[in-house]
C-alpha cells in the first residue's frame, strides 16, 4: 500500500482537496521523515514553529487555489525567509535571521504551500557541489558517498530522499539542473524573467533564476505555476502565459526539430561513456517519438568562457563586499579566490563584460532559432565522490574541476533560455545520469510538453533510491 510520500505532489494535493488528509497531517508525515531519514544533508534549518502556524492558517481551501495548496515544500537557504534563519551557506551568516521574505518565499506562501525549512547550499551558491561550513555535505540518496550537486544540492537531496515532494532551487550556472542530474530528478531552470528576483535584484547580469525540482514533469510544471510571475520594478520579465504551465503537459508537442551537440562548452574534458550513452539514447527516443534530431556545432565560442568567468567572479565579490572584517575572515577559500578575481575587475571592465556576454548570447540565440529544442548531456560524469571536486588548497584547481564537471549548463544562463534536466539514464551501479533539453526564450510550455511526452515514453517513477 502506497504511503503519502510515495505519491506525487499533485496526488498529495488531490488528497488535500478531498479532505482525506489535512495540511498539518501531511506536514507532520514529512517532519517525521526528516527527523529519521535526513542523512543526506538536505536541511540546514527545520522551521517547526512556522510550520504549525502555517498549517493552522490553512483551514479552508480557497476557490481556485493552486493544485499544490497545502503541499509541503522547502526553500533554498539562499532565499530570504522572514523570521527563519538564512545562512547563504556561509559561516559568516550562521546566525542571520532576515526580517523580510523575498518573492520566492512570498509566492510559495501565497499558494498555500508549507515550507518545512531551509535546504542546504554551498557558500553564496557559487560551487556546483554542496559542502558548506554550516551543514554536512549534501549527498545523493542513490549513493551517500557521492555529491548531490550544487548549488541546490540540499533541495534535490530532500526531494530524492522523499523528505519533501517538491522543492525550490535557484540556478545561475546550472544549480538546479546539476543536482537534478545527480539525484535522478526533474530540474527546470525557467527563462530569464519568468520568476521575479524581488526585492534584492542582486544579479546584475541576469544569469540566475529560481525554479522547481521535482520527481515528475507535471509536479515541476505545477510548482512553476506557483513561482512564476513578475513584480513591479523587475529588470527582466517574460510574457505571461495564457494558461497554466501544468496544462502544457497535457498537450502533444507536435513534431519538433531538435538540435543536439556534445562538445563541451566551457572547458575541454572527456565526457564519461555513461553520459554519452544517456545522450545517444535520448536522441534515439526523440526520433522514435517522431521528432527530427539534427547535429549542430557548438553555439557559443570559446571566447565566451573568459567573459562569463569575469561576470561570475564579480558576482561573488558583490556577495561579500559589505561583510565586516570578522565575517570576511570566515569565508571559504574558493569564495575568497573568486572575490579577489572579482575585485580586480574595474567598473568599466565589468560593464564591457556584461555587454560582451549579451552579444555572445544573441549570436547563440540566432544560431539556435531554427530549432525547437537543444539536446546535450546535463553533466560530463555521474555524481563524483564527496570532496572529489572541492580543493581548499587550490581554489583555481577547484574552479577548473567544476567547469569540467558542468561543461554545458551555464550556456543557457547566458542565453536566458529555459532548460530542463530529465532523469533518463542510470549507470550499471545505479547512479542517475541526467539529459538536458533547452528551448527558445519564454517557451517553457513547449519544453514541458516535450518533457511530459518523454516521461510517458520512458517512465522513471518506479526508480527509488536506497532508504526510501
C-alpha positions as CSV (number, residue, x, y, z in Angstrom):
1,X,0.0,0.0,0.0
2,X,1.4,3.4,-1.0
3,X,2.4,5.8,1.7
4,X,1.9,9.6,1.5
5,X,5.5,10.2,0.3
6,X,5.1,7.6,-2.4
7,X,2.5,9.9,-4.1
8,X,3.4,12.8,-6.4
9,X,3.0,16.3,-5.2
10,X,-0.1,16.7,-7.3
11,X,-1.6,13.4,-5.9
12,X,-1.0,14.7,-2.4
13,X,-2.7,18.0,-3.4
14,X,-5.7,16.0,-4.6
15,X,-5.9,14.2,-1.2
16,X,-5.9,17.6,0.5
17,X,-8.6,18.8,-1.9
18,X,-10.8,15.8,-1.0
19,X,-10.0,16.4,2.8
20,X,-8.6,12.9,3.1
21,X,-5.6,14.4,4.8
22,X,-5.0,17.8,6.4
23,X,-2.1,20.1,5.6
24,X,-0.9,19.6,9.2
25,X,-1.0,15.8,9.0
26,X,0.9,15.9,5.7
27,X,3.5,18.3,7.1
28,X,3.9,16.0,10.2
29,X,4.4,13.0,8.0
30,X,7.3,14.7,6.3
31,X,8.7,16.2,9.5
32,X,8.9,12.6,10.9
33,X,10.8,11.5,7.8
34,X,13.2,14.4,8.1
35,X,13.9,13.6,11.7
36,X,14.6,9.9,10.9
37,X,16.0,10.0,7.4
38,X,17.9,13.2,6.7
39,X,21.3,11.5,6.4
40,X,21.7,13.2,3.0
41,X,22.4,16.7,4.2
42,X,19.2,18.1,2.9
43,X,18.2,20.6,5.6
44,X,20.1,23.4,7.3
45,X,17.1,24.6,9.3
46,X,13.7,22.9,10.0
47,X,11.2,25.6,10.8
48,X,8.8,23.7,13.1
49,X,7.1,26.7,14.7
50,X,6.5,28.3,11.4
51,X,5.1,25.0,10.1
52,X,2.4,24.7,12.8
53,X,1.3,28.3,12.3
54,X,1.0,27.8,8.5
55,X,-0.9,24.6,8.9
56,X,-3.4,26.2,11.3
57,X,-3.9,29.1,8.9
58,X,-4.8,26.7,6.1
59,X,-8.2,25.9,7.5
60,X,-10.2,26.1,4.3
61,X,-9.0,25.7,0.7
62,X,-10.0,28.8,-1.3
63,X,-11.8,28.5,-4.6
64,X,-9.3,28.5,-7.4
65,X,-6.3,27.6,-5.2
66,X,-3.2,26.0,-6.6
67,X,-3.3,22.2,-7.0
68,X,-0.4,22.3,-4.7
69,X,-2.3,24.1,-1.9
70,X,-1.3,22.6,1.5
71,X,1.6,20.5,0.0
72,X,4.9,20.7,1.9
73,X,8.0,22.1,0.2
74,X,11.3,23.6,1.2
75,X,13.1,26.9,0.4
76,X,16.8,27.1,-0.5
77,X,19.0,28.7,2.1
78,X,19.9,31.5,-0.3
79,X,16.4,32.9,-0.2
80,X,15.2,35.3,2.4
81,X,12.6,33.9,4.8
82,X,11.3,36.4,7.4
83,X,11.9,35.0,10.9
84,X,13.7,31.9,9.7
85,X,17.5,31.5,9.8
86,X,19.1,32.1,6.4
87,X,22.8,31.4,6.2
88,X,23.5,31.7,2.5
89,X,25.6,28.6,3.1
90,X,28.3,30.6,4.9
91,X,29.7,30.6,8.4
92,X,29.7,34.4,8.1
93,X,25.9,34.3,8.2
94,X,25.4,31.3,10.5
95,X,23.0,33.2,12.8
96,X,21.4,35.6,10.4
97,X,17.6,35.8,10.6
98,X,16.1,38.2,8.0
99,X,13.2,40.5,8.7
100,X,11.8,40.3,5.2
101,X,10.9,37.5,2.8
102,X,11.8,37.5,-0.9
103,X,9.4,37.0,-3.8
104,X,10.0,33.2,-3.9
105,X,9.0,32.8,-0.3
106,X,6.0,35.1,-0.7
107,X,4.8,33.2,-3.8
108,X,5.1,29.8,-2.0
109,X,3.2,31.2,1.0
110,X,0.5,32.8,-1.2
111,X,-0.1,29.5,-2.9
112,X,-0.8,27.9,0.4
113,X,2.2,25.6,0.4
114,X,4.0,24.9,3.7
115,X,7.8,25.3,3.7
116,X,9.3,22.8,6.2
117,X,12.6,24.7,6.3
118,X,15.8,25.8,4.5
119,X,17.7,23.4,2.3
120,X,21.5,23.1,2.1
121,X,23.5,25.2,-0.3
122,X,27.2,26.0,-0.7
123,X,28.6,29.4,0.2
124,X,26.6,32.1,-1.6
125,X,25.5,29.4,-4.1
126,X,28.7,29.5,-6.1
127,X,30.1,25.9,-6.3
128,X,28.5,23.0,-8.2
129,X,28.8,20.9,-5.0
130,X,27.2,21.4,-1.6
131,X,29.8,21.1,1.1
132,X,29.4,24.2,3.3
133,X,30.8,25.0,6.7
134,X,27.3,25.4,8.2
135,X,26.0,21.9,7.5
136,X,27.1,18.4,6.5
137,X,27.6,17.8,2.7
138,X,24.5,17.2,0.6
139,X,24.7,13.7,-0.9
140,X,22.7,11.9,-3.5
141,X,20.4,9.2,-1.9
142,X,21.5,6.9,-4.7
143,X,25.0,6.6,-3.1
144,X,25.5,8.6,0.1
145,X,29.3,8.8,-0.6
146,X,28.6,10.9,-3.7
147,X,27.6,14.5,-4.1
148,X,24.1,15.8,-4.6
149,X,25.5,18.5,-6.8
150,X,25.0,22.2,-6.2
151,X,24.2,24.8,-5.5
152,X,20.6,23.4,-4.9
153,X,22.1,20.2,-3.5
154,X,20.0,20.2,-0.4
155,X,16.8,20.8,-2.3
156,X,17.5,17.9,-4.6
157,X,18.6,15.6,-1.8
158,X,15.4,16.4,0.0
159,X,13.1,15.5,-2.9
160,X,15.1,12.4,-3.9
161,X,15.1,11.1,-0.4
162,X,11.3,11.7,0.0
163,X,11.7,14.4,2.6
164,X,9.5,16.8,0.6
165,X,7.6,16.1,-2.6
166,X,8.9,19.2,-4.4
167,X,11.5,21.9,-3.6
168,X,12.6,25.3,-4.8
169,X,16.1,25.7,-6.2
170,X,17.9,28.5,-8.0
171,X,20.2,28.4,-11.0
172,X,22.9,30.9,-12.1
173,X,25.1,28.4,-14.0
174,X,23.4,25.1,-13.6
175,X,22.5,25.0,-9.9
176,X,19.1,23.4,-10.4
177,X,20.0,21.0,-13.3
178,X,23.2,19.8,-11.8
179,X,21.7,18.4,-8.6
180,X,18.7,17.1,-10.5
181,X,21.0,15.0,-12.6
182,X,23.0,13.8,-9.5
183,X,19.8,12.9,-7.7
184,X,17.7,11.4,-10.5
185,X,15.1,14.2,-10.6
186,X,13.5,16.7,-12.9
187,X,15.1,20.1,-12.6
188,X,13.8,23.1,-14.5
189,X,15.6,26.4,-15.0
190,X,12.9,28.8,-16.3
191,X,13.5,31.5,-18.8
192,X,15.1,34.8,-17.7
193,X,12.5,37.0,-16.0
194,X,9.9,34.2,-15.6
195,X,10.2,34.4,-11.8
196,X,10.8,37.7,-10.0
197,X,14.1,38.2,-8.1
198,X,12.4,40.9,-5.9
199,X,13.4,42.6,-3.7
200,X,17.1,42.0,-3.8
201,X,17.9,42.3,-7.6
202,X,21.5,41.2,-6.8
203,X,22.3,39.6,-10.1
204,X,23.3,42.4,-12.4
205,X,23.9,40.1,-15.4
206,X,20.6,38.3,-15.2
207,X,22.1,34.8,-15.1
208,X,20.2,33.4,-12.1
209,X,16.6,32.4,-11.6
210,X,14.6,30.3,-9.1
211,X,12.9,27.2,-10.3
212,X,11.4,23.8,-9.4
213,X,13.0,20.5,-8.5
214,X,10.6,17.5,-8.6
215,X,10.2,13.8,-9.2
216,X,7.9,14.3,-12.2
217,X,7.5,16.8,-15.0
218,X,3.9,17.6,-14.0
219,X,4.9,18.3,-10.4
220,X,7.6,20.6,-11.8
221,X,5.1,22.4,-14.0
222,X,2.6,22.9,-11.2
223,X,5.4,24.3,-9.0
224,X,6.5,26.6,-11.8
225,X,2.9,27.9,-11.8
226,X,3.3,28.8,-8.1
227,X,6.6,30.6,-8.6
228,X,6.1,32.3,-11.9
229,X,5.1,36.0,-12.2
230,X,6.6,39.4,-12.2
231,X,6.6,42.2,-9.7
232,X,6.7,45.9,-10.4
233,X,10.3,47.0,-10.7
234,X,11.7,43.8,-12.2
235,X,14.6,44.4,-14.6
236,X,13.7,41.4,-16.8
237,X,10.3,39.7,-17.4
238,X,8.9,37.0,-19.6
239,X,5.5,37.4,-21.3
240,X,2.6,35.9,-19.2
241,X,1.4,32.5,-20.3
242,X,-2.3,32.4,-21.3
243,X,-2.8,29.1,-19.5
244,X,-1.1,27.3,-16.6
245,X,2.2,25.5,-17.3
246,X,0.6,22.3,-15.9
247,X,-1.8,22.3,-18.8
248,X,1.1,22.3,-21.3
249,X,1.9,18.8,-20.0
250,X,-1.4,17.5,-21.4
251,X,-0.8,19.0,-24.9
252,X,1.1,16.9,-27.5
253,X,4.2,18.9,-28.6
254,X,3.8,18.0,-32.3
255,X,6.8,17.1,-34.5
256,X,9.8,19.1,-33.4
257,X,13.1,19.9,-34.9
258,X,15.7,19.3,-32.1
259,X,19.4,20.2,-32.4
260,X,22.0,18.3,-30.5
261,X,25.7,18.6,-29.7
262,X,28.0,17.1,-27.2
263,X,31.2,19.2,-27.5
264,X,32.0,20.6,-24.0
265,X,31.5,24.4,-24.0
266,X,33.3,25.9,-21.0
267,X,36.2,23.5,-20.6
268,X,37.8,20.8,-22.6
269,X,37.1,17.5,-20.9
270,X,36.5,13.8,-21.5
271,X,32.8,13.0,-21.4
272,X,32.1,9.8,-19.4
273,X,30.8,6.9,-21.5
274,X,27.6,6.7,-19.4
275,X,26.8,10.4,-20.2
276,X,27.4,9.8,-23.9
277,X,25.1,6.7,-23.7
278,X,22.4,8.8,-22.0
279,X,22.6,11.4,-24.7
280,X,22.6,8.9,-27.5
281,X,19.7,7.0,-26.1
282,X,17.7,10.3,-25.6
283,X,18.4,11.1,-29.2
284,X,17.0,7.8,-30.3
285,X,14.0,8.2,-28.1
286,X,13.2,11.6,-29.5
287,X,13.4,10.2,-33.0
288,X,11.2,7.3,-32.1
289,X,8.6,9.9,-30.9
290,X,8.6,11.4,-34.4
291,X,11.0,14.3,-33.8
292,X,13.8,15.3,-36.2
293,X,17.2,15.3,-34.4
294,X,19.9,17.4,-36.1
295,X,23.6,17.6,-35.2
296,X,24.9,21.1,-34.9
297,X,28.2,22.9,-34.0
298,X,28.7,24.5,-30.6
299,X,26.5,27.7,-30.3
300,X,28.9,29.6,-28.1
301,X,32.6,30.4,-29.0
302,X,35.5,29.6,-26.7
303,X,36.0,33.3,-26.1
304,X,32.7,33.5,-24.2
305,X,34.2,31.4,-21.3
306,X,36.6,34.1,-20.0
307,X,33.9,36.7,-20.2
308,X,31.5,34.6,-18.2
309,X,34.2,34.0,-15.6
310,X,34.7,37.7,-15.2
311,X,31.0,38.2,-14.6
312,X,30.8,35.2,-12.2
313,X,33.8,36.5,-10.2
314,X,32.3,40.0,-9.8
315,X,29.0,38.4,-8.8
316,X,30.8,36.5,-6.0
317,X,32.7,39.7,-4.9
318,X,29.3,41.5,-4.7
319,X,28.1,38.9,-2.2
320,X,30.8,39.7,0.3
321,X,31.6,43.4,-0.4
322,X,29.7,44.6,2.7
323,X,31.0,42.0,5.1
324,X,32.7,43.1,8.3
325,X,36.3,42.0,8.6
326,X,35.5,39.3,11.1
327,X,32.8,37.9,8.7
328,X,35.1,38.1,5.8
329,X,37.7,36.1,7.7
330,X,35.2,33.2,7.7
331,X,34.6,32.8,4.0
332,X,35.8,29.7,2.2
333,X,39.0,29.6,0.1
334,X,37.1,29.3,-3.1
335,X,34.9,32.3,-2.3
336,X,38.0,34.3,-1.3
337,X,39.8,33.4,-4.6
338,X,36.8,34.3,-6.7
339,X,36.3,37.5,-4.7
340,X,39.9,38.6,-5.3
341,X,39.4,38.0,-9.0
342,X,36.2,40.0,-9.0
343,X,37.6,42.9,-7.0
344,X,40.4,43.2,-9.6
345,X,37.9,43.9,-12.3
346,X,37.2,47.7,-12.8
347,X,33.7,49.1,-13.2
348,X,34.2,49.7,-17.0
349,X,35.6,46.2,-17.4
350,X,32.6,44.7,-15.7
351,X,30.2,46.8,-17.9
352,X,32.1,45.7,-21.0
353,X,32.0,42.1,-19.9
354,X,28.2,42.2,-19.5
355,X,27.8,43.8,-22.9
356,X,30.1,41.2,-24.5
357,X,28.2,38.3,-22.8
358,X,24.9,39.6,-24.2
359,X,26.4,39.8,-27.7
360,X,27.5,36.2,-27.3
361,X,24.0,35.3,-26.1
362,X,22.5,37.0,-29.2
363,X,24.8,35.0,-31.5
364,X,23.8,31.8,-29.9
365,X,20.1,32.6,-30.0
366,X,20.3,33.4,-33.7
367,X,22.2,30.1,-34.3
368,X,19.6,28.1,-32.4
369,X,16.5,29.9,-33.7
370,X,15.7,27.3,-36.3
371,X,15.3,24.6,-33.7
372,X,12.5,23.9,-31.2
373,X,14.9,22.4,-28.6
374,X,18.5,21.7,-28.0
375,X,19.8,18.4,-26.5
376,X,23.0,17.9,-24.6
377,X,24.1,15.8,-21.6
378,X,23.5,17.5,-18.3
379,X,26.9,16.7,-16.8
380,X,30.2,15.2,-18.1
381,X,30.2,12.5,-15.4
382,X,27.9,10.7,-13.0
383,X,28.0,12.2,-9.5
384,X,31.5,12.1,-8.1
385,X,32.6,11.3,-4.5
386,X,32.2,13.9,-1.8
387,X,35.3,16.1,-1.8
388,X,36.5,15.0,-5.3
389,X,35.9,18.4,-6.8
390,X,36.4,20.7,-3.7
391,X,40.0,21.7,-3.2
392,X,40.5,24.3,-0.5
393,X,44.3,24.2,-1.0
394,X,43.9,25.1,-4.7
395,X,40.8,27.1,-5.4
396,X,41.8,27.6,-9.1
397,X,42.0,23.9,-9.5
398,X,38.7,23.5,-7.7
399,X,37.1,26.0,-10.2
400,X,38.6,24.2,-13.2
401,X,37.3,20.9,-11.9
402,X,33.8,22.4,-11.6
403,X,33.9,23.6,-15.2
404,X,35.0,20.1,-16.4
405,X,32.1,18.5,-14.5
406,X,29.5,21.0,-15.8
407,X,30.6,22.0,-19.3
408,X,27.1,22.7,-20.8
409,X,24.7,24.0,-18.1
410,X,25.9,27.7,-17.9
411,X,25.3,28.3,-21.6
412,X,21.6,28.5,-21.1
413,X,22.0,31.0,-18.2
414,X,24.0,33.2,-20.6
415,X,21.2,33.0,-23.3
416,X,18.4,33.2,-20.8
417,X,16.7,30.1,-22.4
418,X,14.7,27.7,-20.3
419,X,16.4,24.3,-19.7
420,X,15.4,21.1,-18.0
421,X,17.3,18.1,-16.8
422,X,15.5,14.8,-17.1
423,X,16.5,11.5,-15.3
424,X,16.7,9.3,-18.4
425,X,19.6,7.0,-17.5
426,X,21.2,5.1,-14.7
427,X,24.6,3.5,-14.7
428,X,25.1,-0.2,-14.1
429,X,26.0,0.6,-10.5
430,X,22.7,2.5,-10.0
431,X,23.8,6.2,-10.3
432,X,21.5,8.6,-12.1
433,X,22.6,10.4,-15.2
434,X,20.5,13.4,-16.5
435,X,20.0,14.6,-20.0
436,X,19.3,18.3,-20.7
437,X,16.9,20.0,-23.1
438,X,16.7,23.7,-23.7
439,X,14.1,25.7,-25.6
440,X,13.8,29.2,-27.1
441,X,13.3,32.0,-24.5
442,X,9.8,32.1,-22.9
443,X,8.9,28.7,-24.4
444,X,8.7,26.7,-21.1
445,X,5.3,25.4,-22.2
446,X,6.7,23.7,-25.3
447,X,9.7,22.4,-23.2
448,X,7.3,21.0,-20.6
449,X,5.0,19.4,-23.3
450,X,8.0,17.7,-24.8
451,X,9.3,16.6,-21.4
452,X,6.0,15.2,-20.4
453,X,5.9,13.2,-23.7
454,X,9.4,11.9,-22.9
455,X,8.4,11.0,-19.4
456,X,5.4,9.0,-20.6
457,X,7.7,7.1,-23.0
458,X,10.5,6.4,-20.5
459,X,8.8,6.2,-17.1
460,X,11.3,6.7,-14.2
461,X,8.8,6.9,-11.3
462,X,9.4,3.2,-10.4
463,X,13.1,4.0,-9.6
464,X,13.6,4.8,-5.9
465,X,16.9,5.2,-4.1
466,X,18.1,3.1,-1.1
467,X,16.4,4.0,2.1
468,X,13.2,5.4,0.5
